[in-house]
Amino acid sequence: MTDYSHQRDFMFCDMCGTMLSFDTPKYARCPLCKFQKRLKEITGKVIRYTISAEDMRRELGLSALDDIEEERELKQMDYNAKCRACQHLGMAYVARQTRSADEGQTIFYTCPVCAHKQTENS
């Protein structure tokens, strides 16, 4: 287990776990406890990490597919809204706060007949 840990954590101090600093051409030094590791021990090692799709969506601020499905189910009907494409009266809508908090919501409409999408800033 320790061999695996040393292979994986070579960029961190063996004593306190702080990330090493490369101040000299011969040693990597811990800025916290002053532990030193020779650069020859580190040279040629590869850093690998794993990132999940959920981590990427969170970092980019995107919704998960499950959230999109939930949003489709949560759409409400506005029976007074008229589709600009087919003139159908009654459209599904979702309201979102896309602008600053002191401005109104943006309403995203979808026509249930022709699937035309339109927005309205309220």
Sequence and secondary structure as in RCSB ss.txt:
>XXXX:A:sequence
MTDYSHQRDFMFCDMCGTMLSFDTPKYARCPLCKFQKRLKEITGKVIRYTISAEDMRRELGLSALDDIEEERELK
QMDYNAKCRACQHLGMAYVARQTRSADEGQTIFYTCPVCAHKQTENS
>XXXX:A:secstr
 HHHHHHH TTB TTT  B B  SSSEEE TTT  EEEHHHHTT        HHHHHHHHT   HHHHHHHHHH 
EEEEEEE TTT  EEEEEEEE  S TTS  EEEEE TTT  EEEEE 
